[in-house]
Amino acid sequence: MEKIKFEEAMSRLEEILDKLEAGELDLDDSLLLFEEGINLTLFCQQQLQVTEQRMQKLIRKLDGSFELVEVEE
C-alpha cells in the first residue's frame, strides 16, 4: 500500500462505505471497493497497534503484578 496517513485511510473508508451502501455499483466495482476497504481496514488496525505500543508499556511491579505506564519520549 502506498504511503498514506491514518486519517486519509479513514476518510477513504467512509467514501467506500457510502458508495457500497448506495447500491448503485455493479458487482465487479463493488468487489473492488470491498477489497480496497479490507486493505484500508487492516492498515488502520496496524497503525493503531503501533501507536498504542509507542504510547504504553507494561512493567512488572515488585509484587509480580503488572502496571501499564505511559512511555515518555
Secondary structure, DSSP 8 states (H G I E B T S, - for coil): -----HHHHHHHHHHHHHHHHHT-S-HHHHHHHHHHHHHHHHHHHHHHHHHHHHHEEEEE-TTS-EEEEE---
